Each structure stands twice: as structure tokens, then as C-alpha cells.
Amino acid sequence: MIMMPPAIAAALKYVVSTLMVLLMTTTAVNADMRYKVYLHSNTEHRTVIGELVLSALGKNQSYQFTLEDTAFTDHFLSMRPFKCLSEQGNMLCYLPYPYNNRRSISRDDLTDLEYDLLFIARTKKEYGIDPWNGRYFQLRWQGEVIIGELAEVDLNILASPPEEGDIYPIVDADLTLVEPGVGWLPYLSIEPFSH
């Protein structure tokens, strides 16, 4: 065993611990991936509606989704506040999922994220908002981009909490896929910031 003066040993211990902290911090920063979330119209116009940050956790990745408030306008509909996009009489209002969500995804399972991207469609002429006009994007990876295919869904199913152990109350049978290119804002994509 090599003996060194206590001052040198203390300095070496400090340098090693500082390097370990820097290495752990750099690894954590590099593990986080930032994405922009877009809704696309049929005319190739797209609107940034949020930001997604993925953090590696082995096979699964935890995430944080933040809505881009500047893209939306505030509305008070059916006695509740909503953030809505609007264009030419159409409105698409964001519906935050009201129950527990693990916020964890993998290459094979994007369900938690699908529940963070729920919307209700309405026209500006309608009074209030009807969850029967729900919009759900079925997500899948396409390379390093996540693509969302639009489906209609009756979101009244969310009026009461899901039964214990039933994490996902919306099932495939509840979804009606919308023909590609039909309707307003029929596509969703989640793309790395570098795109």
C-alpha cells in the first residue's frame, strides 16, 4: 500500500469525488432527450403544442410533457377552463388526463403518453364542450420520431375514476380511426429538437 501525505490524499479524494459528480451529471444530461410535439393540418401547416423530455430508465423511459401555452387560447366551457386551438370555426381543446399516469414509455408501449395527449373537438358555434367528441392519437415510433394517428373516442368514460388496477380505461374497442387526411389537425408528430 502506498503511503502519501494526508494533504495530498485529501486533495486526491476531492478531485476524484468532483470528477464522479461531473461524470454522473454529464451522463444524466446526455440521457435526457428533448422533443417538440406538433399537430399537423392537411395543408402541411404544423403547430408546436408542447415539449416532451425523455429520461432513460433501462428499457423504459420516464417523460415529462409540457403544454406550449402560447399556442392555445383560454376558454371557459361547460363550467371548466380549457386551452384550445382554433381556426376557421374549428376548435380542438386539450383535456389533461385527470387520473394517475406513470409517465413511462418504451419502444413498444406509448400508452401513458397517449393519455397525456387527449383532446375534445368542437365548433365555435357550439355551446359548451362535449366529451363525446374526444380525440385520441394512437402513437408509434417511426425511426426517432413518434407519429400519432387520429381516432375518435367518447371521453365520457373519464367522468369517473377507473376501477382499481385498471390503469387504462380507454380500450381499442372505444376508438374509431379517422381516415387519413380527414378533419382538422388529423396528424401528430413528436420530433427531436434537431429536426
Summary of the structure (lengths in Angstrom):
residues: 195
radius of gyration: 22.2
end to end distance: 54.1
largest distance: 83.1
contacts: 485
relative contact order: 0.15
helix: 23%
strand: 41%
